[in-house]
Amino acid sequence: MTPSAKRAPHADRVAALQSRIDEALPSLVEGRTPAALYDAVEHVLRTDGKRIRPILLLLVAESYGTSVERALPAALAVEVFHNFTLVHDDLMDEDEERRGAPTVHVKWNPGTAVLTGDLMMGLSYDLLGQVDEADAEALYSVYHPMVEHLCAGQALDASFEDEDRVSVDAYLDMIDRKTGALLSAAFELGGVIGGASAAEQDRLSQAGRLVGRAFQIQDDLLDLVAEDEAWGRSVGGDLVAGKKTFLTLRVLERAEGVEYDWFARLVTDGGLPPDDVAEARDRMAALGVFDEARDAVRSYTEQAHDHLDDLPEAAATETLHWLLNRMKARDY
């Protein structure tokens, strides 16, 4: 069997799940009033996205023999919550575009962005409550801590802007909260709905945390090595903004002497001039930072696979492992 033939069933299954999610999301708010608010929510939910988190939840639930329709409300809850965080994140970062579309605070105004995010958080809780009542307590026991961890991660990320030196360990802790918390919850919620044991739920949660690390470090790497067209934003944007990422922190730890002084402008000047991005990429490659990031993505992904060893043997389980490898190799 050719590699493409092996890949086709998994890719088709993921595409089918993504389509089911894409169809369901806008219907959550269509025709609701006031239009000034719900139009903004619909704008967010119709914007193209990878739908990684809900797909992971559905695949975990399916691996335990649970139907997509039974797990779908929880999957939608996770995706709505994720998009709520993006609305507020865009507002805090003053970003003007998201996935090729204007952000809510730009298309409408900052106040509408705040209300849109607030409404979406409430909507996500409402969706979670639509899963079987027997699972409600277990589902909310996963969801509530996730909200706290994610908000704490966002606060940590913002606080890094005012700190001259941030360790890689501190950065990874931030990732575990800001990015890993929701991915961890997606895995664990799928397990709860599927009837996983407490021990299995814990391993699913840890798998999600590790996937979060791999996902964010891959994002940091793509900011420097992706093609503009695929990435959907300017390559090197994190360098220009002086953003603390896995790569910028590691280059500041590795560089010495004149090399360190050159990169220290990330902190002292709040970022590098756009014209220096190409040279920065060459210098970072020479210091081995890109290779280290790729190794980290591989390592965290492999550890996540290991935490999924207890999943039942099923087509969904195979697709789940395939998807983790695809995420590791993504270029956008």
N, C-alpha and C positions, 0 to 999 in steps of 0.2 A: 504494500500500500504506500502511495506517495505521501510525503509530508502534508501536502495540501489536502489530500483525501482524509488524513487523520484529523486535520484541523477543522474541516468543514462542519461536522456535526456539532462540535463545541461552539464554533463561531456562530452557527445558525441558531443554536439554543440561546446564546447570550443576546443575539440580535432580536430574537422573539420576545425575550423578557424585557429588553429595552423598549421595544415597540408597545408592549402591554402597559408599561409604566408611563410612557409618553402619551398614550391614549387616555389614561386615567387621570393624570395630573390636572389638565385644564378643566375637566368636568367638575372638579371639586369646587370651583368658584364661578363657573359660567352663569351669567344672568343674575348674580347676586349684587345687592346694593348696600352702600352707596358706590356708584361706579368709580368715583374719584379714588377710592381705596382698592376695590376689588379688581379694577383694571390693572393696577400696578402689580397686584399679586399674580394675576393671569399672565402679565408680561414676563414676570420672573419664571413662572412655571412652564411657559412655552419656549423659553430660550433653550437652545441646544445644550445638552449636557451628557456626560458619559453614563450617568446613573449607576456608577460603580457600587455605591453603598447598598441601595435596594436590591440590586442584582445579587450581591454577595449574600444578603439576608435570605433571598428567595432560594438560592442554590443550597444554602445550609439547611433550610427547612425541607426542601425537596429531598435532600440526601437522607433525611429521616423518614421519608415517605409521606410528607405533608403536601397537600396540593397548593399550587400557586395562589388560587383564589382565597384560600383560608389565610395565607400569610400576607396577601397583598396589602391589606390596610396598614400593617406594621411597616412594610417596605415603603409605602407612600409616606408614612409618618417620618421615617428616617430621611427620605429625600426632601420633603418639605422643610424639615428642620435644618438640613444641610443648606438649603437655599436661603432660609432665613438668616443663617450666619453669614452668607455671602453678601446679602443686602446690607447688613450692618457693617461688615468688613469693608465693603466698597465705600461706605459713608465715612468710616474712620480714616481710611487711606486716601480718600478723595479721588478714587479711581473713576474715570469717565466711561469706560467700556468694560463689559463682561461678556465673554463668548461672542464678540462681534456686535453686541447690541448695547445701547446706552444704559448706564446704570440707573436705578430708580431715582436717586437724588438728583441726577442730571436731567432725566426725562420729565420728572415731576418736580420735587423739591425735597430738602432734607427732612422736613417734618413728615412727609408722606413715606419716606424711606424708613423712618423710625416706626411709624404705625404699621407699615407693610410687614416689617420684620416681626413686630409684636403679634400681629394677627396670624402670621405663619407659624409662630411658635405655638399659639393656642390651637391652631388647626392641626398641628402635628400630634398634640395630646389627644384631640378629639378622634383622630384616625386610629391612634393606638388603642383607644377604648372600644373600637369596633371589632377587635379580635375577640375570640371566645372569652366569655366572662371568667371561665375557670382559670385562665392564664393571666388575668388582669394584675393580680398582686405581684406575680413573678416578673411580668413585663415592666411594670412601673418601678420595681426594685432595681432594674437595670437602667431604666430611662432617667430617673431622677439624679443619680450620681453622675451620669454622663453629662447632663446639662451643667452641673457644677464644675466638673473637670474641664469641660470645653471652655466655659467662660473664664476659668482661672488661666487656662492656656492662652487665651486671647489677651488677657491682662498681662501675662508674662511677656508675650511677644511685643506688646506695646511698650512695656517697661525697658526692654532691651535697647530701644532707640536712644535712651538717655544714659546708657552705660557704655563706657569706653571699652571695657574688656568683658566678654562673655565666654565662658568655657563651652566646649563641645558637649560636655555632660549636661550642663544647664540647658543647652539648646535641645538636646534629646529629650530631656524632661518636659520642656515646653511642647515638643512635637507629640509626646505621649498624651498630653492633655488636649491640645488644640486640634490635632489631626487624628491621633490615635483613639481618642475617647469615642468618637462617633463610629469609626470603623469597628472598634472593639464591641460597641453596643450592637451594631448590625449583625456581627457574627453571633453574639450571645442571644440576641432576640430570636434569630432564626433557630437556634438550638432550643430555646424555651418553647417556642411554638411547635417544634418537632418532637418534643418530649425528651430532650437530652438530660442526662443525669447532672447532678451538681458538679461533679468532677469534669464531665465533658463540657459543661458550660464554662468552667474556668479555663479550660484549654482553648476553647473557642475565643474567649475574651482575650487571652494572651496572643493568639494568632492575629486577631484584629489589631492589637497594639503594635505588633511587629510589622504587619502590613502597612500601618500608618507611618512607621519610621521609613520603610522602603519607599513608600509613595512620596513622602515629603522630600527625601534626599534626591529622589529621581527628579522631582519638580525643580529643586535647586540646581541640579546638574543641567537639566534641559534649558534653564534660563541662559546658560552659557554655550551650549553646544547644539541646540535645536536650530532648524531652519525657521526663519521668520514666518513663512507661509503656514507651516504646520503648527508652529507654536501659537500663532495668533496674537503675538505681541512682540515688541522689540527685544531681540536677543541682547543680554547684558544689562537688562533693566535693573536687576538687583544691585549690580556694581554701581550704576549711575545713582541709584537711590541710597547707596551706602547701607543696604539692608544686610542684617546679620543672618547668614545662611550657613549650612554645613560647610560649604566650600570656602566662603569668605573667612569663617572662623578658623578653619584648618590652615588656610594660606597665611594668616597672621601668626599662627603657632609655628609654622614651618619656616617661614622666611626669616632671614638674618641680615644684619648690616644694611647695605644700600637697598637690597631687595625688600627688606622690611619697611624701610622709610618710604619706598615707592608705594607699597600697599597700605601703609598707615593712613594715607589720605582717605581711605574708606571711612575712617573714624574722624580724623582731624578736620577734613573738608566736607564731611557728610556724603561722600561718594566720589566717584571718578568722573572726569569729563567723558562724554560719549566717544570722543575721538581716541580715547585710551583703551576702549573695550577690547579691541583686537589684540593689542599688545598684552593686556592683562590676561587674556585667554592663553596666549603663548607662554607667558611666565608661569601661570598656574599649571599648565600642562607639564612644563619642565620640572616643576616642583612635585609632580606626582599627585596633585590634588584630585584631578579628574579620575585617575585610576582608583584612588582610595574611595571616592564616592561610589564608583561602579561596584567595587568590592563590597562596600557596605550594603548597597541595594541587594546584591546577590545573597549576602550572608543573612540579612533580615528576612528575605523571601524564603530562603531554605529553612530557616528556623520556623517560619510560619507554616510551611508545609509539614514539618515535623509535628507541630501541635495539632495538625488535622488528621494524624494517622488513625485516630480512634473513630473517625466518621464511618458510617456503614458503607459497604461497597455498593455503589450505585452510579448510574450515568451522571447524575447531578454532582456527585463527589468528584468524578473525573473532570467534569467541566469546571468545577471550582478550582482544582489544581491547575488546569490549563489557563484559566483566567488570571490567576496570580502570576504565572509566568509571562502572560501577555502584558500585564501591568508593569512588570519589571523591564520589559523591552520596549515600552511605549515611547513614542517620539513627539507626543503632544499632551 
